[in-house]
Amino acid sequence: MAAAWLRACLIFVLAAGCASAELRAGAARRTITPSLDRGPVWLAGFGLNRAATGIHDDLWVRCAALSDDSRSVVLCGADLIGLFYEDVEQIRAAVRARQPRLNVVIATTHVHQGPDTMGLWGPKLGVSGRNPDYNRLVIERTVEAAQEAAATMRPATLNAAQVTSPELESFIHDSRPPVVLDAELIVLSFDGRDGKPIATLVNWANHPEVLGSKNTLITADYAAWLYQRLEQRWGGTVILFNGALGGMQSPLGASVKDPDTGLPAPEASFRKAELIGMRVADLAWEGLAKSKPLRVDTVVYRETAVRIPLTNANFRKALEAGIFGPVKRLEPDGSLRTVVGLLRLESRGRPVVEAAMIPGELYPELSRGGIERYPGADFPDAPFEKPLKQIMTAPFRLVVGLANDEIGYIIPKAEWDEKPPWLKNAERPWYGEVNSVGPEAAPRIAAAFEELLTARAGRRK
């Protein structure tokens, strides 16, 4: 009898595994709101010399831990303009000192109403706005949240929703041709055996900059209302992972109707931020309410290093001047080293969720397609990069921007335009190239992700 059972089990192992692994999930969060009592806090994302004058709402780092018993990953989202790869490596090193096999992913929401964690928005040109003490606080609290999330993991199921609507698109204004939006809303809810959500992950692409350049109050922008509303209606620790933000995907210039007045909400107002955050939360809730549990038995996270030539002269000058702080350094060949990652949740060998972890602000054409050739482009014959969501195969496909690094805008090489004449006969240069490491970022990142995806698919065969 025992021999027969063993033979049956071995046959089953070859097909799918004798004892199916169990998905587990945990969550934790910490506030990372800076103190205004220890010198000026320079706000990031717009111009220079914008010092914080008060705090409207807290900034957070929020983490979800996932495991299949043998592999684990912690996914953290922070209300910050960005963190460099070197900062992320400090967080990883501290977590792995206690849990050596735990993978950690840190993405930022790219909020434009929080501290300058990169150094580019100080009091004046040539003076860094990065406060080393604050960055250390972010690192310490992210480590705490990641470790707590991992320590509290328990059996879980996955509910997932995908929402597309003209309303979501109406919250976004694209200021650069071609007008391509990746406004798809993906929501992943990891629920305990009691049916209560543990962590709720939201993937949507829109700059958190509703408040504009004149605001001086610290705020998570529309994310503050997204967190609050969705946690009230659905539950779990809500984490925002921003998507393909480049191009530029922004609420500035988008008209948002206020249901209380029937009129557009005032531009650069907290009311507009509230309306966007709450409506995105409601759409996420409506999607999850219709979802059904999905089986997940395998959690995979892999990443690969990518070197990108740094051709941006202003970035080079900033490095030499120490604007980015002591952490940011070039490789011996003059390139920047960054990473591209792949998260994959599987059921019996088939992908259920795939997520591309991208170290900057990807143009939507690189996420969903729509690259165009324009007269005036610097590389008019450059091959088109393969859109990331098109080469994924899972039912739920995410692009997570500013993951593990912030290298700036990632522009399709065929649309790169650093030299006159400008695309579509524009009167002045386009904004994206000013804040990009160079034209090789897109092809190298796209190729690296395709290799990760292909390698994982090959292992399943």
Helices and strands as residue ranges (DSSP letters): H 2-15, E 24-31, E 54-55, E 60-67, E 72-78, H 85-96, E 102-108, H 132-151, E 154-163, H 166-170, E 173-174, E 185-192, E 197-204, E 217-218, H 222-233, E 237-242, E 249-250, H 270-289, E 293-294, E 298-309, H 313-321, E 335-347, E 350-357, E 361-362, H 364-368, H 388-391, E 396-400, E 409-410, G 413-415, G 423-425, G 432-435, H 441-460
